[in-house]
Amino acid sequence: MRILIVSDAWAPQVNGVVTSLAALVGELRGLGHQVRLLSPADFRAVPCPTYPEIPLVWNLWRVGAAIRDFRPDCVHLATEGPLGWAARRWLSKRGLAFSTAIHTRFPEYVSTRWPWIAPRWGYAFLRAFHRPSQAVLVSTERLREEFAGWNLQRLRLWRKGVDTELFRVDGERPRSPRPVFLYVGRIAPEKNLEAFLDLQLPGEKRVVGDGPQREALQVRYPQVRFLGYRHGQALAKAYQDASVLVFPSRTDTFGLVMLEALACGTPVAAYPVAGPLDVLQQGISGAMDEDLGVACLAALELDRARCATLAAAQSWRASALEFLALQPLVDGEPAMLGEALVESR
């Protein structure tokens, strides 16, 4: 099939959405499908205010032509940004079907940055964007129930995976005699990173990632090692060297970094909230507690081999097959697709 994925998030951004989509595209191509990813790299963009790493596309009038020229069998809108809205508008106007996904708790993120904006307004925005979608993909059953409570419709489960070839146990690596507590992710307010950095823990704290808070937090916490972005083998090494991955977010929908850490044999400490509750098994692959410090110390005692075994069962190939099964055809039958797109010019 010819599959078009539209996303406002793509390289060089580093986040769970980009990681998921890159793995999905690779697996779909490996299965023999022709995949086109429409991203800010294909357009002119300006930096997002307060978060310059995120580009905002402005020459959106080119989106329709890009969809038409590719002649897709299926279209998936991965994000609710300018590109997603432009593609949604073009497809809906022509009566063409598509799927969408909710990768983040957008309303909670907005409320974290701007507390005067109530989450209900964010959910009204999500309902408006996803209303015409034939399948709204979410990563866990818990999220499906939660979003259904906000009156989002046609929610479908699309579980994420982990690259077990890259993220794996390296038994030959010498381990530090002192505990190493690691955070991996964006350094931004919604990630609640200070809840980790304020803890009194034995050993060393390390932070992998970047974002708008990095400079300020480096000044406030000089004892913490801020390592910047890590990719590929360097990221796997950061997980392998850590004693515990600390996941302080209370708003993430999933948290791919938890699966990556577990695949490397590193247990996770987190709050008992959606995301960790969906990924971790309490007392086996992770420790969850409303006192994050208690969770960190408990995670030190967990069996690293059992963590890796549990993560190995969640492959990206299985995730890609699940994604495919949920995709609506643009116009019902692939044979009719070309005519539908030509007539809608």
N, C-alpha and C positions, 0 to 999 in steps of 0.2 A: 504493500500500500504506500501511497504518498501521504506523509504525515507532516503537517505544519504545526509547529509549536511557537507561540507568541509569548515573549517574556520581556518585561522591563528589567529583569535581573539577569545579568550574564557577566562573564569574565570581562575585565579583571576584578569585578566584585568577588569577595570571598564571603560566602554565607551558605546556610543549609539549602536554600532554594537553588542556588547555582550548582552546588554539589549534586543535588538530586537530579536536576535537569541534565547535567553533563553525563551522569551515569545512565539516565534513561535514554538519552540520544545514542550513546555508545551501544547499549544493549539492543535497541531497536534496529540500528544499522547492522549489528551482528546477526539479527534474526532475518535480515534480508530486506528490510523496509527502506524506502527512500525518505529521509528526514530533512526538513529545512527548518532552521531555527531563526525566527525573526526577532532581532534584539536591537538595543541601542547602537550596536556596532554598525548597523545598516542605515543609520539615520544621523541627522545632526541633533546634538543634545547640549543642554546646559547643566551645570552641577545643581543638585537639589539643595535648596537653602537648609542650613544647619547640618547637612550630611552630604558634603561635596563628592564623596565616593560614589554616590548614586546619581547616574545621568538621567535627565528628563528630556525625552525626545520632543521636538517642537515641529518638525516638518511632517506632520502626521497625515497630510493629504497623499503621501506615497504608500500608505499602508494597504489601501484597497488594491492598487495596481500590483503590489507584491504578492498578495493573496491570489488574485486572479491569474497572474503569470505562472505561479507554481502549480495551479490546478490540483489542490489537495483532495484526497479522499476523506481525510479527517482533519479537523482543526482543534487544537487545545490551547486555551488562553490561560497561561500559568500565573499571571499577576494582574492586579487591579490598577496598574499605573496607566500613564498616557497611551502606551502602545496597546495595552489590553483593552482600554475603552475605545480606541479608534477601530480596532479589529472587531470588537463586539458590535459597534454601530454599523459597520459595513456589512457584516454577516447578517445581523438582524434585519436590516433594511431589505435584504434580498431573500429572506426566509430560509437561510442556510443554517444547518444545525452545527453545534460545537459543544465542547466540554470546557469546564473551568476547574480551578483548584483553589483551595484556601490553605496557604502554607504558613501563615502567621496569624496571631491574635491581633489583628490590625487595630480594633477599637481599644484594646488595653494598652497597646504600644502608644497610640495617640494620647490617651489619658495620662500615661506616665510622663510624656514630654510636656503636655499642655493640660494640666489637671482640670481646667475649667471646661474642657470638652468631655461631656458625659459619654460613657461607652455606648449608650443607646443610639447616639448619633452615628457612631462608627458602624454599628450593626445595620442601621438604616442604609448606609452607604454600601455595605456588603450585599444586603438584600437587593438593592437596585442593580448592582453590577451582575450578580449571579442569577437574577430572575429568569432570563431567557435561556440559560444553560440547560442542556439536556442531561448533564451529569456533573454534579459539583463534588470534586474529589477531596476527601479529607484522609488524614493518615491514621486515625485511630477510632475505635468505636466510641470512646469517651467523648471525643470531639464531635462525632456525628450526633450524639445525644445532646451535647451542649449547644451546638449550632441549631439543631432542630428546635430547641427551646427559645431561640431568637427568631423562629419562623422562617429559617432558610429551608428551601425545598430541594428535592431530588439529590440528597446527599448520598454519596457512594464511597465505600472504603477502598483506598489505594495505599497499601502499606509500603514503607520505604525499606531500603536494604543497606548493605555495607559491602565494601570491596575487601573480601577476605584474602585476596592475593597480596594487597598492599598492607592492610592492617592485620597483623598476625603476631603471635608470640615469638619473640626472639630469645630463646633460652641461653644463647651464648653471650648475650650482653651482660657485663658486670653491672650490678645494681648498687645505688648509693646506700651506705649504711644508715643515712638519715632519711626520714620520710620526705617525699617530694609531693606537694599538693599542686595540682595543675588546673588551670582554667583555659579553655579553648573557645574562642568565639569573638563576636563583635564587642568592642569596648564602648558601650553605649548605655544610656540610663535604663532602658527597658530590660537589660540583662542583669541588673541588680548586683553588679560585680562587687560593690563595697561590702555587701553582706559576707562575702568570702574574705576580702582583703582586711577587714576589721577583726577577723578571728585570731585568737591567740592559739597557735598550733605549733607543735614541735617541727623541727626540720625547716624546709624551704618552701616558699611559694613562687610559682612561675605562671606567667600569663602569655599565651600565644594568641595573637590577633591584633587588630587595630580598630580605630574608630574615633569618634569625636571626643571621647573622654580620656584618651590615652595620655596626652600631655599633662593634664591636670592630675590624673591619678599617679603618674610617675613622680610628680613632685610631692604628693601627699604620702606616698608609700615607697620611700627610697630603698627599703629593705627587700622589696619584691623585684624579681627579675622579669622585666617586660621584654619579650623576645621577638615581637613583631609577628608578621605572618610566617607560617611554615607550610610547605606544600610537599606532596609526594612522600618520599622516604624520610625527609626531614620532619614532617608532621608525624609519621608513624614512629620515628625515633623519640619524639617528644612524649608520645603516649607510653611507649615501652619503658622510658626512663622514669615515668611518674609512678608514685605509690598509689595515688588516688586522683581521679578526675573529679573536680568540684563543679557542680552544675547549680549555680545559685538562682537562676531565672525562675520566676513564678508565672510567666506568661507564654513561654514557648509552646507551640502546638505539638512538637515531637522532640527535637534535639538529636540530630544525627551524630553529633560529637560523642554522645553516650555510647552509641553502637560502635563507633570507631575505636573508642577507648577499650570497650569490653573485648572487641576482637583482638586487641593487643594484650589482653589479660589484665587490664587495669580496671579495678572496681570503681564505682561512682558513688559520690555523696551528694544528696539533693534534698530539697523539700518534698513532702508528700503531696504533690500537686499534679495536675494533668501534664503529661509529657513524661516525667520520671515514673509516675504510676503506670504508664502504658509500656515503658521500655524495660524497667528494672524489676527484678524479683527480690523482694525485701529479704536481706540476710543471706542472699546467694550471689547476685551480681551487683547489688547496691545496698546502701543504707540510707533510708529516708527518715528525716526527723524535723520537727518544727524548730529545733535547735540545730542549726547547720554544723556547729562545732562538734556536737555529739555524733552527728552523722559521719563527719570526716574521720573521727577516731574509730568509730565502729567499722567503717569501710576498710581501714588498715588491716583488719583481722580476716577479711574474706579471701577465699581461695581463688587465685588468679586463673588457674586452669579451668575451673568451672565457669568463670566469666567468659573465657574465650570459646568454650564449647557452646554456650548458649547463643553467642553472637553469630557463630558460624552457620547457624540454621537459617539466617535471613539474608539471602543473596539478592543482588540487583536484577538478575535474570528473572527470578520469580516476581519481583516488583514490576518489571517491564511487561511481563505477560498479563499481570493483573490490570495494568494500565490499558493495554490493548483491548482487553475484554470489555472495558467500560466505555470505549470510544464510539460515539454515534457517527454514522456516515453523513457527510455534508448534505446530501440530497436523497438519502434513502437507498440508492443503488449506485455503485461506482460507475456503471455504464452511462448513467444520466448526468454525471457530474460535469463533464466538459460542456455540455449544452447549457446547463444551469448557470455556469460561470460566464460563458460567452454572452448569453442573453441578458445577464445582469450588468453588463458594462455601462 
